[in-house]
Amino acid sequence: MVHINLYYSRPSRTTWRRWLLRLWLNGLERRLRGTDRGALIASLLLTSFLGLTILYPIVLVVYEAFTFQGSFSLVNFQVFLGYGLLREALLNSILVALASVVGTTILGIPMAYLLTRYEFRGKSLFQILASVPLIAPPFVGALGLQLIFGRGGIINNLLLYRLLHWVDQPPDWLYSLTGVVFIETIHLFPIVFLTVSAALSRLDPSMEESAENLGAGRFRVFRTVIFPLVRPGYMAGAILVFIWSLSDLGTPLMLGGEASRLLAVQAFFRIQATYTDLQGYVISIILQAVSIVALLLVRRYVGLREYASMFRAGTLSRTRRMGGWTKILAYAFLITVLCIAFLPDVGIFLASIVETWSIYVGPTGYTLANYREVLLDSPLYVQNSLFYSSAAALFDVAFGLLIAYLVVRKSFVGKSLLEGLTILPFAVPGIVLGLGYLRAWQFTPLDPLRLSPVPALILSYTVRRLPYTVRATHASLQQMDVSLEEASRNLGASTTRTIWKITLPLVAPGLIAGGLMAFVNAMIEVSSTLIIVGQMRYFPLTRALYEYTQNPANGLMVASAAGVLLIAVTAACLAVASRILGRSMGLVLRA
């Protein structure tokens, strides 16, 4: 007699695990069938490299922050929250970053709209000058503005000693959080200007024409049609401004006073005092967490509200003539903003050619001795900067070409991960990466503190500036017709030969421009430099500039001469990059 069990027999946990594993393996097998094996191997190597140079240092910093006496603990964060100065520094840092975003938005968006949508005399000159403030690093601008707005600067001398009845005490706002926001705003508004200009230049003008034909005014068209379409570009620039301002170490460090009550400066002080101070790790993690959260929120916001627009063949520019009061107000706005933005450059140049600056009447004399000290007495610092930055730029060019080619031209498992790791350096403060390298290479043959810091410094420059070459090459590859590469392969050329003979010559302009931007940003890198380099013979120019300012006699003047050299090198490289990329310059800055 046969008995039939009508009850359901529940599968065991082991059976479920095997079924899920088999399902995952089958899905992976289907995905691997359409994957280029060479691309897969290359992507695995690149992902491993970026994981070791970006994720691993961050993980070590996280580990130190959450460890107390060898076990997991939140004690370090409790100490942070119990320290009033650090709580205040956190609030100040977020407020400074947000205020900088507001300031750059107020200056950058109107300037981008005027220079993209209107035709008037001098427009090309204004477009060039609008990008110039990005040349001078913020900490160099802080030096120059001290000569103009500082305690013994030109404005205070004028108010106190030439117009004594106007004020009783010299204004001290430059050394406050207001001064930091002012410097960050006039330095970083070109980022918003470039990203918004790039987005505006790619819009289909028929959308604006349709809105105007339906009776909408210019402001309503901008609010309901233009700005929603350029929002992704604007948000990309705004998040860069936020992260830059949040983690900027050089500007408040140069100003001192109330400006030093920011997280980046407090972390630097604790790391410099003792590399075992766990509060330095805690502050670094908080900076990193705020940056990543801001980046994720912006990317999610843009992703939910991304608008698609159709592009016409040929030119997409839609410009109109200016006249009457519109032209007068536009000229007044552009000239006023640019005059204020150039004040740091004027101040840094004046400080570099004076002997000393009297608090009563001004300079005691003019001299070129400051340049002689930098170029002749301390040429090693200039050589070090050029070597570190050039090496990092060459690595960025090689890695940038390979990563961009894989992302644009190949299909493989893990593409999203590789893209994410490439973008991640935008959200990694230099303090976090520098501290992570100190921890990762401690007691090894590459220990930056006990031995040479050169490998760690070049590697940090490379990974932090890699997004520039990847973005520039990515944009060039998207504009290149893939049929040229297909024709080469159909004629029997290998993938390597096709890249060397066809792809590389066509994307070379974008690759060179990205390499120049990587070189420039490595030259002016401050945060990771101050953390990693401690031995004088390895100082780059930025580290030497900070040491010059510690000399009470003529430190400001010699540091200003070094700053002028940095500005000159930066200006030359950015001019070439801007010439090559044109309006696509803003696309390189998209996070």
C-alpha positions in Angstrom: 0.0 0.0 0.0 1.4 3.4 -1.1 1.2 6.3 1.3 1.2 9.8 -0.3 2.5 12.6 1.9 0.2 15.5 1.3 2.1 17.8 3.6 4.6 20.4 2.3 8.2 19.7 3.2 10.0 23.0 3.9 13.5 23.1 2.2 16.4 23.2 4.5 18.5 26.3 5.0 21.4 24.6 3.1 19.1 23.9 0.1 18.1 27.6 0.0 21.7 28.7 0.1 22.7 26.3 -2.7 19.7 27.5 -4.8 20.6 31.2 -4.3 24.3 30.5 -5.0 23.4 28.6 -8.2 21.0 31.5 -9.3 23.8 34.1 -8.7 26.4 32.0 -10.6 24.0 31.5 -13.5 23.4 35.3 -13.7 27.1 36.0 -13.5 27.7 33.5 -16.2 25.2 35.2 -18.5 26.8 38.6 -17.9 30.3 37.2 -18.5 29.3 35.8 -21.9 29.0 39.4 -23.3 32.1 40.7 -21.5 35.4 41.4 -23.2 38.0 39.3 -21.3 40.8 41.8 -21.8 38.6 44.6 -20.6 37.6 42.6 -17.6 41.2 41.8 -16.6 42.2 45.5 -17.1 39.2 46.7 -15.1 40.0 44.2 -12.3 43.6 45.5 -12.1 42.5 49.2 -12.2 39.8 48.6 -9.6 42.3 46.8 -7.3 44.7 49.8 -7.7 42.1 52.4 -6.9 40.8 50.3 -4.0 44.3 50.1 -2.5 45.1 53.8 -3.0 41.7 55.3 -2.1 39.5 52.9 -0.2 42.2 51.2 1.9 43.6 54.5 3.4 40.0 55.6 4.1 39.2 52.3 5.8 42.4 52.6 8.0 41.3 56.1 9.1 37.8 54.8 9.9 39.4 51.9 11.9 41.5 54.2 14.0 38.6 56.6 14.6 36.4 53.7 15.9 39.0 51.9 17.9 40.0 52.5 21.5 42.5 50.3 23.3 42.3 47.7 20.6 38.6 47.2 20.4 35.6 48.9 18.7 34.4 51.9 20.6 32.6 55.2 20.2 34.7 56.8 22.9 36.7 59.0 20.4 33.5 60.5 19.1 32.2 61.0 22.6 35.3 63.0 23.3 34.8 65.0 20.1 31.2 65.9 21.0 32.3 66.7 24.6 34.9 69.3 23.3 33.2 72.6 22.7 35.8 73.9 20.3 35.4 70.9 18.0 31.6 71.1 18.0 31.9 74.8 17.1 34.5 73.9 14.4 32.1 71.4 12.9 29.2 73.9 12.7 31.5 76.6 11.4 32.9 74.4 8.6 29.4 73.4 7.4 28.2 77.1 7.5 31.3 78.3 5.6 30.8 75.6 3.0 27.1 76.4 2.6 27.8 80.2 2.5 30.5 79.6 -0.1 28.0 77.7 -2.3 25.5 80.6 -1.9 28.1 83.2 -2.8 29.4 81.3 -5.9 25.8 80.7 -7.0 25.0 84.5 -6.8 28.1 85.3 -8.9 28.4 82.3 -11.2 24.9 81.7 -12.6 24.2 85.4 -13.7 27.7 85.6 -15.2 27.2 82.3 -17.1 23.8 83.4 -18.4 25.0 86.8 -19.5 28.1 85.5 -21.3 26.2 82.6 -22.9 22.9 84.1 -23.9 23.8 87.7 -24.9 26.0 89.4 -27.5 27.9 92.5 -26.5 31.3 94.2 -27.0 34.0 92.6 -25.0 32.2 89.3 -24.4 35.2 87.2 -25.3 37.4 89.1 -23.0 35.0 88.7 -20.1 34.7 85.0 -20.8 38.5 84.7 -20.4 38.7 86.9 -17.3 35.8 85.0 -15.6 38.0 81.9 -15.4 41.1 83.7 -14.2 40.2 83.8 -10.4 40.5 80.0 -10.4 44.2 80.4 -11.2 45.3 81.7 -7.8 44.9 79.1 -5.1 42.7 80.3 -2.2 45.6 80.2 0.4 47.7 82.4 -2.0 44.8 84.8 -2.3 44.6 84.9 1.5 48.2 86.2 1.6 47.4 88.9 -1.0 44.3 90.1 0.7 46.1 90.6 3.9 48.1 93.4 2.2 44.8 95.0 1.2 42.3 94.2 4.0 44.6 93.0 6.7 45.2 94.7 10.0 48.1 96.7 8.6 46.8 96.7 5.0 46.1 99.4 2.5 42.4 99.9 3.5 43.0 100.0 7.2 46.0 102.4 6.8 43.7 104.7 4.7 40.9 104.6 7.2 43.1 105.0 10.3 45.9 107.3 9.3 44.6 109.2 6.3 40.9 109.4 7.3 41.3 109.1 11.0 37.8 110.5 11.8 36.1 107.7 9.9 36.9 104.8 12.3 38.3 104.2 15.8 39.4 100.6 15.3 40.7 98.8 12.2 38.2 96.4 10.7 39.2 92.8 11.5 36.7 90.9 9.3 39.3 89.2 7.1 40.6 87.0 9.9 37.1 85.8 10.7 34.8 83.2 9.1 33.4 86.0 6.9 36.9 86.4 5.4 37.1 82.7 4.7 33.8 82.8 2.9 34.8 85.9 1.0 38.1 84.3 -0.2 36.4 81.0 -1.1 33.6 82.7 -3.0 35.8 84.9 -5.2 38.2 82.0 -5.9 35.6 79.3 -6.6 32.8 81.0 -8.4 34.4 80.2 -11.8 33.6 76.5 -11.1 29.9 77.3 -11.1 30.4 79.6 -14.0 32.1 77.0 -16.1 29.7 74.1 -15.3 26.6 76.2 -15.9 28.1 77.7 -19.1 28.8 74.2 -20.4 25.2 73.2 -19.7 23.7 76.3 -21.2 25.8 76.0 -24.4 24.3 72.5 -25.0 20.6 73.3 -24.6 18.2 73.1 -27.5 17.0 76.7 -28.1 13.7 75.6 -29.5 12.5 74.9 -25.9 13.0 78.6 -24.9 11.4 79.8 -28.1 8.3 77.6 -27.5 8.0 79.1 -24.0 8.3 82.6 -25.2 5.8 82.0 -28.0 3.4 80.9 -25.3 3.8 84.3 -23.6 6.3 83.6 -20.9 8.6 86.4 -19.9 12.4 86.0 -19.7 12.5 85.4 -16.0 9.8 82.9 -16.2 11.5 81.1 -19.1 14.7 81.0 -17.0 12.9 79.7 -13.9 10.7 77.1 -15.5 12.7 76.0 -18.6 16.4 76.9 -18.6 17.4 76.4 -14.9 15.7 72.9 -14.6 17.7 71.8 -17.7 21.0 73.2 -16.4 20.4 72.0 -12.9 22.6 68.9 -13.2 25.6 71.0 -14.3 25.0 73.6 -11.6 24.7 71.0 -8.9 27.9 69.4 -10.1 29.7 72.7 -9.7 28.0 73.5 -6.4 29.0 70.2 -4.8 32.6 70.8 -5.8 32.5 74.2 -4.1 30.9 72.7 -1.0 33.5 69.9 -0.6 36.4 72.2 -1.5 35.3 74.9 1.1 34.6 72.3 3.7 38.0 70.6 3.6 40.1 73.6 2.6 43.1 73.8 5.0 45.3 76.5 3.4 43.0 79.5 3.5 42.1 79.5 7.2 45.6 78.3 8.1 47.1 81.4 6.4 44.5 83.8 8.0 44.7 82.4 11.6 42.6 84.0 14.3 38.9 83.1 14.3 39.4 81.5 10.9 41.3 78.7 12.5 38.2 77.5 14.3 37.4 75.1 11.4 37.6 71.4 11.3 40.4 71.1 8.8 42.7 73.4 10.8 41.9 71.7 14.0 42.7 68.3 12.5 46.0 69.6 11.1 47.0 71.0 14.5 46.3 67.7 16.2 48.1 65.7 13.6 51.1 68.0 13.6 51.4 67.9 17.4 51.3 64.1 17.6 50.5 61.7 14.9 48.8 59.4 17.5 46.1 61.9 18.5 42.9 60.0 17.6 40.9 63.2 17.4 42.7 63.9 14.1 41.3 60.6 12.8 37.8 61.5 14.1 37.8 64.9 12.5 39.0 63.4 9.2 36.2 60.8 9.3 33.6 63.5 10.0 34.9 65.6 7.0 34.8 62.5 4.8 31.3 61.6 6.0 29.9 65.0 5.3 31.5 65.2 1.9 30.2 61.8 0.8 26.7 62.4 2.2 26.6 65.7 0.3 27.8 64.1 -2.9 25.3 61.2 -2.7 22.4 63.6 -1.9 23.3 65.8 -4.9 23.6 62.8 -7.3 20.3 61.4 -6.1 18.7 64.8 -6.4 20.0 65.3 -9.9 19.1 61.7 -10.8 15.5 62.1 -9.7 15.1 65.4 -11.6 17.4 64.9 -14.6 15.7 66.4 -17.6 16.4 65.1 -21.1 16.7 67.7 -24.0 17.0 67.1 -27.7 19.9 68.7 -29.5 19.8 70.1 -33.0 22.5 69.4 -35.5 24.9 72.3 -35.8 25.1 75.2 -33.5 22.9 75.3 -30.4 23.8 78.8 -29.3 20.9 81.2 -28.9 22.1 84.8 -28.3 20.4 88.1 -28.4 21.7 91.7 -28.5 21.9 93.9 -25.4 20.7 97.5 -25.2 19.8 100.3 -22.9 19.8 99.8 -19.2 20.3 96.0 -19.6 23.7 96.6 -21.1 24.7 99.2 -18.5 23.7 96.9 -15.6 25.4 93.9 -17.2 28.7 95.8 -17.6 28.5 97.1 -14.1 27.9 93.6 -12.7 30.7 91.9 -14.7 33.3 94.7 -14.0 32.5 94.9 -10.3 32.7 91.1 -9.8 36.0 90.8 -11.8 37.6 93.8 -10.0 36.8 92.2 -6.6 38.0 88.8 -7.8 41.3 90.2 -9.0 42.1 91.9 -5.6 44.0 88.8 -4.3 46.2 88.8 -7.4 47.0 92.5 -7.1 47.8 92.1 -3.4 50.0 89.1 -3.8 52.0 90.9 -6.6 52.4 94.0 -4.5 53.5 92.0 -1.5 56.1 90.1 -3.6 58.0 93.3 -4.6 58.1 95.3 -1.4 60.8 95.2 1.3 58.5 95.6 4.3 55.1 97.1 4.7 54.7 99.8 7.3 51.5 100.0 9.3 51.6 103.7 9.0 52.4 104.7 5.4 52.8 101.6 3.3 55.9 100.0 1.6 59.4 101.1 2.8 60.8 100.2 -0.6 60.6 97.9 -3.6 62.9 95.0 -4.4 63.2 91.7 -6.3 65.1 90.1 -3.4 62.0 88.1 -2.5 62.1 86.4 -5.9 65.8 85.8 -5.6 65.3 84.0 -2.3 62.7 81.7 -3.9 64.4 81.1 -7.2 68.1 81.2 -6.3 68.4 80.6 -2.6 65.6 77.9 -2.5 65.4 76.4 -6.0 64.9 72.9 -4.5 61.3 73.7 -3.5 60.5 74.7 -7.1 62.2 71.6 -8.5 60.4 69.4 -6.1 57.0 70.8 -7.0 57.6 70.4 -10.7 58.8 66.9 -10.3 56.0 65.7 -8.1 53.3 67.4 -10.2 54.7 66.2 -13.5 55.0 62.6 -12.3 51.4 62.7 -11.0 50.2 64.2 -14.3 51.9 61.5 -16.4 50.3 58.8 -14.3 47.0 60.5 -14.5 47.2 60.7 -18.3 48.0 56.9 -18.6 45.3 55.8 -16.1 42.8 58.4 -17.4 43.1 57.1 -21.0 42.7 53.5 -20.0 39.8 54.0 -17.6 37.9 56.3 -20.0 38.4 53.9 -22.9 37.1 51.0 -20.9 34.1 52.9 -19.5 33.0 54.3 -22.9 34.0 51.6 -25.4 33.7 48.3 -23.4 31.1 46.3 -21.6 32.2 44.3 -18.6 31.2 43.3 -15.1 32.1 45.9 -12.5 31.9 49.0 -14.8 29.8 50.9 -12.3 32.3 50.1 -9.5 35.2 51.4 -11.6 33.3 54.6 -12.4 32.4 55.1 -8.8 36.0 54.7 -7.6 37.1 57.2 -10.3 34.6 59.8 -9.1 35.3 59.1 -5.4 38.5 61.4 -5.2 36.2 64.4 -5.7 34.7 63.6 -2.3 38.0 62.7 -0.5 39.5 65.6 1.5 43.2 65.8 1.2 43.6 65.5 5.0 41.9 62.1 5.0 44.0 60.8 2.2 47.2 62.1 3.7 46.5 60.7 7.1 45.4 57.4 5.5 48.8 57.1 3.7 50.7 57.8 6.9 48.8 55.1 8.6 48.9 52.6 5.7 52.7 52.9 5.1 53.7 53.3 8.8 56.8 51.1 9.7 57.2 50.0 6.0 60.0 50.8 3.6 57.8 53.6 2.2 57.1 55.3 5.6 56.7 59.0 4.7 57.8 60.2 8.2 60.9 58.1 8.7 62.0 57.7 5.1 61.2 59.5 1.9 57.7 60.9 1.5 58.0 61.2 -2.3 56.1 57.9 -3.2 53.2 58.8 -0.9 53.1 62.4 -2.2 53.1 61.4 -5.9 50.5 58.7 -5.3 48.2 61.1 -3.4 48.5 63.7 -6.1 47.8 61.0 -8.7 44.6 59.6 -7.3 43.2 62.9 -6.2 43.5 64.5 -9.6 42.7 61.4 -11.7 39.0 62.5 -12.3 40.3 65.4 -14.4 42.0 63.2 -17.0 39.2 60.7 -17.0 36.5 63.3 -17.5 38.4 65.1 -20.2 39.1 61.9 -22.1 35.6 60.6 -21.5 34.2 63.7 -23.2 36.6 63.4 -26.2 35.7 59.7 -26.7 32.0 60.4 -26.6 32.4 63.0 -29.4 34.5 60.6 -31.5 32.8 58.4 -34.1 33.3 54.7 -33.1 33.2 53.6 -36.7 36.8 54.8 -37.1 37.9 52.2 -34.6 35.7 49.5 -36.1 37.2 50.2 -39.5 40.7 49.8 -38.1 39.8 46.5 -36.5 38.0 45.2 -39.6 41.3 45.8 -41.5 43.1 43.5 -39.1 44.5 45.9 -36.6 44.6 44.7 -33.0 42.9 46.6 -30.2 46.2 48.0 -28.9 47.3 49.1 -32.4 43.9 50.7 -33.0 44.1 52.7 -29.7 47.7 53.8 -30.5 47.1 54.8 -34.1 43.4 55.9 -34.2 42.0 56.6 -30.7 45.0 58.3 -29.0 45.6 60.9 -31.7 41.9 61.9 -31.8 41.5 62.2 -28.0 45.0 63.7 -27.5 43.7 67.3 -27.1 41.3 66.3 -24.3 43.8 64.1 -22.7 46.5 66.8 -22.7 44.0 69.3 -21.3 43.0 66.9 -18.5 46.7 66.2 -17.8 47.4 70.0 -17.6 44.5 70.4 -15.1 45.9 67.5 -13.1 49.3 69.1 -13.1 48.0 72.5 -12.0 45.9 71.1 -9.1 48.8 69.0 -8.0 51.0 72.1 -7.9 48.6 73.9 -5.6 47.7 70.9 -3.4 48.0 71.9 0.3 46.1 69.6 2.6 47.8 66.2 1.8 51.1 68.0 1.3 51.2 69.5 4.8 50.2 66.1 6.3 52.7 63.9 4.4 55.8 66.0 4.0 57.8 66.8 7.1 61.4 66.9 6.0 62.6 70.2 4.5 64.6 68.7 1.6 61.4 67.2 0.3 59.3 70.3 0.5 57.3 71.3 -2.5 56.6 75.0 -3.1 53.2 75.0 -1.3 54.8 73.5 1.9 57.7 75.9 1.6 55.2 78.8 1.2 53.6 77.9 4.5 57.0 77.8 6.2 57.9 81.2 4.8 54.8 82.7 6.5 56.2 81.6 9.9 59.1 84.1 9.5 57.9 87.3 11.3 60.5 89.5 9.5 59.8 89.1 5.7 57.9 85.9 5.6 54.8 87.4 4.0 56.8 89.0 1.2 58.9 85.9 0.4 55.7 83.7 0.5 54.0 86.1 -1.8 56.9 85.8 -4.3 56.4 82.0 -4.2 52.7 82.5 -4.6 53.3 84.6 -7.8 55.3 81.8 -9.2 52.5 79.3 -8.5 50.0 81.7 -10.2 52.2 82.0 -13.3 52.6 78.3 -13.7 48.9 77.7 -13.1 47.9 80.5 -15.5 50.0 79.1 -18.3 48.6 75.5 -17.9 45.0 76.6 -17.5 45.2 78.9 -20.6 46.4 75.9 -22.7 43.7 73.6 -21.2 41.0 76.2 -21.8 42.2 76.8 -25.4 42.0 73.0 -26.1 38.7 72.3 -24.3 36.8 75.5 -25.0 33.3 75.4 -23.6 33.8 71.7 -22.7 36.0 72.9 -19.8 33.0 72.8 -17.5 32.3 69.2 -18.3 35.6 68.2 -16.8 34.4 69.6 -13.4 31.2 67.5 -13.3 31.4 65.2 -10.3 
